[in-house]
Amino acid sequence: MKLTDVFLRGLKADGKVQKHFDGGGLYMFVSPSGGKLWRMAYRFDGKQKTMSFGAYPTVNLKDARQKREAAKALLAKGVDPSAHKKAARAAIRAKAANGFEIVAREWFAKYSPSLGEKYCQKIHSFLVNDVFPFLGAKPIDEVEAEDILKVAHRAESRGAVETAHRLVQLCGRIFRYAIVTGRAKHDISADLRGALQKVKVKHMAALTDKKRIGQLLRAIDSYAGYFPMKCALQLAPLVFVRPGELQKAEWSEIDFADAAWRIPASKMKMRQALIVPLARQALAVLNNLQPYSGFGRFLFPSYKAKAGDKSMALESFLSVIRSMGFTKEEMTMHGFRAMASTLLNELGYNRDWIERQLAHGERNSVRAAYNYAEYLPERRRMMQEWADFLDNLKSGDTAG
């Protein structure tokens, strides 16, 4: 006799196992405690087997019969329905494990230790705010180029064209990781070449007029405010490192005996250590500064910090330059690098010396590991002659 919902609802526990059959192998299994479970008995490859369809009433009679018919259809095709069910569950788990967000976080955990702190924060922000809400739950091998383009277009639509390009590049890095870990076959971000607006190149304002440079140097020397600020601005044109590298300079990195500032790779944009030769003028600035902040970690501590445990903010540098009468169209902190690059090239110094001192990227990773001392004797001479050149500009000799 076929089962009915009225009969099933009325089943009670009697302390024994009960089996009530519906036909075609389907039956209701009632445990001694009263639990009601759907099961199906069948034979496959000459063996008696059983599979479960779930608990009643979560799975009702109609649903159980549909599951039985689906299992019988598989048996007719020579497929074990129990093995098929396990395979389907495994595929679902595999897809969940290969979700874009899971793969991306795995990639981030693997490679973030080799990246700078600020860069890591920026990447994490891009992923959490711009990528995961739209692609995170999707299996990475089901993400299409169109999906990534939509993510990029959202950034583009708010005017963040550079961010849009970075999002595509970031997705490409994650896809390449997925390829080598066997979870994707193609970097679909490569198909988006030319699909976005071009990024407008931003030129950092920099003084290259010799007379105006002399005025800036004299204004810095005349600054009567916070002493470490004055020293930082005096040192900036003499070393022309990136603003963040100057801001975070530490006393432990200064070698007075060798007249060099050794910046570790972990603090450099290109993750390559840099030796900055210190001209006599740079050493004089540091000697003047040491009694003031030499007891702490940073050369240029925030005036609010205790025991020099925090460096001053980059915005502070710019504020002082503006107070001296130099507009944002004229000069930025990054402008000290452009100033040195332009004038050193005009003065005829070897381009390789200049590029090495600017710590621009090295394409060959093996060579990059050893080139921190490349052209060091030549760079020492160049840096001293550059400092002497700046002294001449400061004195009003625009001929250099």
MORABEL-V237950 format. One record per pair of residues at least 6 apart in sequence whose ideal C-beta (glycine too) atoms are under 7 Angstrom apart, sorted by the first residue. I is the first residue (numbers start at 1). J is the second residue. D is the distance in whole Angstrom. If there is no record, write none. Layout:
BEGIN
i->I j->J d->D
i->I j->J d->D
END
This chain:
BEGIN
i->2 j->22 d->6
i->2 j->23 d->6
i->3 j->20 d->6
i->3 j->22 d->4
i->3 j->28 d->6
i->3 j->61 d->6
i->5 j->61 d->6
i->8 j->28 d->6
i->8 j->56 d->6
i->8 j->61 d->6
i->11 j->30 d->6
i->11 j->36 d->6
i->12 j->34 d->7
i->13 j->30 d->7
i->13 j->32 d->6
i->13 j->33 d->6
i->13 j->34 d->3
i->15 j->32 d->5
i->16 j->32 d->6
i->17 j->31 d->7
i->17 j->32 d->6
i->18 j->30 d->4
i->19 j->27 d->5
i->19 j->29 d->6
i->20 j->27 d->6
i->20 j->28 d->4
i->21 j->27 d->4
i->24 j->68 d->5
i->24 j->72 d->7
i->25 j->40 d->5
i->25 j->41 d->5
i->25 j->42 d->5
i->25 j->68 d->7
i->26 j->40 d->5
i->26 j->64 d->6
i->26 j->65 d->7
i->26 j->68 d->4
i->27 j->39 d->6
i->27 j->41 d->7
i->28 j->36 d->6
i->28 j->38 d->7
i->28 j->56 d->7
i->29 j->37 d->5
i->29 j->39 d->5
i->30 j->36 d->6
i->35 j->55 d->7
i->36 j->55 d->6
i->36 j->56 d->4
i->37 j->52 d->6
i->37 j->55 d->6
i->38 j->52 d->7
i->38 j->53 d->4
i->38 j->54 d->6
i->38 j->56 d->6
i->38 j->59 d->6
i->38 j->64 d->4
i->39 j->50 d->6
i->39 j->52 d->6
i->40 j->50 d->7
i->40 j->51 d->5
i->40 j->53 d->7
i->40 j->68 d->6
i->40 j->71 d->6
i->41 j->50 d->5
i->42 j->49 d->6
i->42 j->71 d->7
i->42 j->75 d->6
i->43 j->49 d->7
i->44 j->75 d->7
i->44 j->80 d->5
i->49 j->82 d->6
i->51 j->71 d->7
i->51 j->81 d->6
i->51 j->82 d->4
i->51 j->85 d->7
i->53 j->59 d->6
i->53 j->64 d->5
i->53 j->67 d->5
i->71 j->81 d->4
i->74 j->81 d->5
i->74 j->84 d->6
i->75 j->81 d->6
i->95 j->139 d->4
i->98 j->139 d->5
i->98 j->140 d->5
i->98 j->141 d->7
i->98 j->183 d->5
i->99 j->136 d->7
i->99 j->137 d->6
i->99 j->138 d->7
i->99 j->139 d->6
i->99 j->140 d->7
i->100 j->135 d->5
i->100 j->136 d->6
i->100 j->138 d->5
i->100 j->140 d->5
i->100 j->143 d->6
i->101 j->132 d->5
i->101 j->136 d->3
i->101 j->137 d->7
i->103 j->140 d->5
i->103 j->174 d->6
i->103 j->177 d->7
i->103 j->178 d->5
i->103 j->183 d->6
i->104 j->127 d->6
i->104 j->174 d->5
i->107 j->173 d->7
i->107 j->174 d->5
i->107 j->177 d->4
i->108 j->123 d->7
i->108 j->124 d->7
i->112 j->120 d->5
i->114 j->271 d->7
i->123 j->170 d->7
i->126 j->166 d->7
i->126 j->167 d->6
i->126 j->170 d->6
i->130 j->151 d->6
i->130 j->155 d->6
i->130 j->167 d->6
i->131 j->151 d->6
i->131 j->167 d->7
i->131 j->171 d->7
i->134 j->150 d->7
i->134 j->151 d->5
i->135 j->143 d->6
i->135 j->147 d->6
i->135 j->151 d->7
i->140 j->178 d->5
i->140 j->183 d->6
i->140 j->184 d->5
i->141 j->183 d->6
i->141 j->184 d->5
i->143 j->188 d->7
i->144 j->188 d->7
i->145 j->188 d->4
i->145 j->191 d->4
i->145 j->192 d->6
i->148 j->168 d->6
i->148 j->171 d->5
i->148 j->188 d->7
i->148 j->189 d->6
i->148 j->192 d->6
i->149 j->192 d->6
i->149 j->195 d->6
i->151 j->167 d->6
i->152 j->164 d->4
i->152 j->167 d->5
i->152 j->168 d->5
i->152 j->196 d->6
i->155 j->163 d->4
i->155 j->164 d->4
i->155 j->167 d->6
i->156 j->164 d->4
i->156 j->196 d->6
i->156 j->197 d->6
i->161 j->197 d->5
i->161 j->199 d->5
i->162 j->199 d->5
i->164 j->196 d->5
i->165 j->196 d->6
i->165 j->199 d->6
i->168 j->189 d->5
i->168 j->192 d->5
i->168 j->196 d->7
i->171 j->189 d->5
i->172 j->187 d->5
i->172 j->189 d->4
i->172 j->190 d->7
i->175 j->184 d->6
i->175 j->187 d->4
i->175 j->188 d->6
i->175 j->189 d->6
i->176 j->187 d->5
i->178 j->184 d->4
i->179 j->185 d->7
i->179 j->187 d->7
i->204 j->332 d->5
i->204 j->334 d->4
i->204 j->335 d->6
i->204 j->338 d->6
i->205 j->328 d->6
i->205 j->329 d->5
i->205 j->330 d->6
i->205 j->331 d->6
i->205 j->332 d->5
i->205 j->335 d->6
i->206 j->331 d->6
i->206 j->335 d->3
i->206 j->338 d->4
i->206 j->339 d->5
i->207 j->213 d->5
i->207 j->216 d->6
i->207 j->330 d->6
i->207 j->331 d->5
i->207 j->335 d->6
i->207 j->339 d->6
i->208 j->339 d->6
i->208 j->342 d->5
i->208 j->343 d->7
i->210 j->393 d->5
i->210 j->398 d->4
i->210 j->400 d->7
i->211 j->398 d->5
i->213 j->339 d->7
i->213 j->393 d->5
i->214 j->393 d->4
i->214 j->394 d->5
i->214 j->396 d->6
i->214 j->398 d->7
i->216 j->326 d->6
i->216 j->331 d->7
i->217 j->237 d->7
i->217 j->390 d->6
i->217 j->393 d->6
i->217 j->394 d->4
i->218 j->394 d->6
i->219 j->324 d->4
i->220 j->230 d->7
i->220 j->233 d->5
i->220 j->234 d->6
i->223 j->230 d->5
i->223 j->233 d->7
i->223 j->320 d->7
i->225 j->320 d->7
i->226 j->303 d->6
i->227 j->292 d->6
i->228 j->289 d->6
i->228 j->292 d->6
i->228 j->293 d->6
i->228 j->300 d->5
i->228 j->301 d->6
i->228 j->312 d->7
i->229 j->312 d->7
i->229 j->316 d->7
i->229 j->320 d->6
i->231 j->285 d->5
i->231 j->288 d->7
i->231 j->289 d->4
i->232 j->246 d->6
i->232 j->300 d->5
i->232 j->317 d->7
i->233 j->317 d->7
i->233 j->320 d->7
i->234 j->285 d->5
i->235 j->246 d->7
i->235 j->282 d->6
i->235 j->285 d->5
i->236 j->246 d->6
i->236 j->333 d->7
i->236 j->336 d->5
i->237 j->336 d->5
i->237 j->339 d->7
i->237 j->390 d->6
i->238 j->279 d->6
i->238 j->281 d->6
i->238 j->282 d->4
i->238 j->387 d->5
i->239 j->261 d->7
i->239 j->276 d->5
i->239 j->282 d->6
i->240 j->336 d->5
i->240 j->337 d->5
i->240 j->340 d->4
i->241 j->276 d->6
i->242 j->269 d->6
i->242 j->337 d->7
i->243 j->314 d->6
i->243 j->317 d->7
i->243 j->333 d->4
i->243 j->334 d->6
i->244 j->314 d->7
i->245 j->263 d->6
i->245 j->267 d->6
i->245 j->268 d->7
i->247 j->300 d->7
i->247 j->311 d->5
i->247 j->312 d->7
i->247 j->314 d->6
i->248 j->267 d->6
i->248 j->298 d->7
i->248 j->311 d->6
i->249 j->298 d->7
i->249 j->299 d->4
i->249 j->300 d->7
i->250 j->297 d->6
i->250 j->298 d->6
i->250 j->299 d->7
i->251 j->294 d->6
i->251 j->297 d->7
i->251 j->299 d->6
i->253 j->261 d->6
i->253 j->262 d->5
i->253 j->263 d->6
i->254 j->261 d->6
i->254 j->286 d->6
i->255 j->262 d->6
i->256 j->283 d->7
i->259 j->277 d->7
i->259 j->278 d->5
i->259 j->283 d->6
i->260 j->275 d->5
i->260 j->276 d->7
i->260 j->277 d->6
i->260 j->278 d->6
i->261 j->276 d->4
i->261 j->278 d->6
i->262 j->273 d->7
i->262 j->275 d->6
i->263 j->273 d->7
i->263 j->274 d->5
i->263 j->276 d->7
i->264 j->273 d->6
i->265 j->271 d->5
i->265 j->272 d->5
i->265 j->273 d->4
i->268 j->274 d->6
i->268 j->359 d->6
i->270 j->359 d->6
i->270 j->361 d->5
i->272 j->359 d->7
i->272 j->362 d->6
i->272 j->368 d->5
i->272 j->372 d->6
i->273 j->372 d->4
i->274 j->359 d->5
i->274 j->372 d->6
i->275 j->372 d->6
i->275 j->373 d->6
i->275 j->376 d->6
i->277 j->379 d->6
i->277 j->380 d->4
i->277 j->383 d->4
i->279 j->383 d->5
i->279 j->384 d->4
i->279 j->387 d->4
i->280 j->384 d->7
i->280 j->387 d->7
i->281 j->387 d->4
i->281 j->391 d->7
i->282 j->387 d->7
i->289 j->299 d->6
i->293 j->299 d->6
i->293 j->301 d->5
i->293 j->308 d->5
i->295 j->308 d->7
i->296 j->307 d->5
i->296 j->308 d->2
i->296 j->309 d->6
i->297 j->308 d->6
i->297 j->309 d->6
i->298 j->308 d->5
i->298 j->311 d->4
i->300 j->311 d->6
i->300 j->312 d->5
i->301 j->308 d->4
i->301 j->310 d->6
i->301 j->311 d->6
i->301 j->312 d->7
i->302 j->310 d->5
i->302 j->311 d->6
i->302 j->312 d->5
i->302 j->313 d->7
i->314 j->333 d->7
i->317 j->333 d->5
i->318 j->332 d->7
i->318 j->333 d->6
i->321 j->331 d->6
i->337 j->358 d->6
i->340 j->386 d->7
i->341 j->354 d->6
i->341 j->358 d->6
i->344 j->354 d->5
i->344 j->386 d->6
i->345 j->351 d->7
i->345 j->354 d->6
i->349 j->382 d->5
i->350 j->378 d->7
i->352 j->375 d->6
i->353 j->375 d->5
i->353 j->378 d->5
i->353 j->379 d->5
i->353 j->382 d->6
i->356 j->371 d->7
i->356 j->374 d->5
i->356 j->375 d->5
i->356 j->379 d->7
i->357 j->379 d->5
i->362 j->368 d->4
i->362 j->371 d->6
i->389 j->400 d->5
i->392 j->400 d->6
i->393 j->400 d->7
END
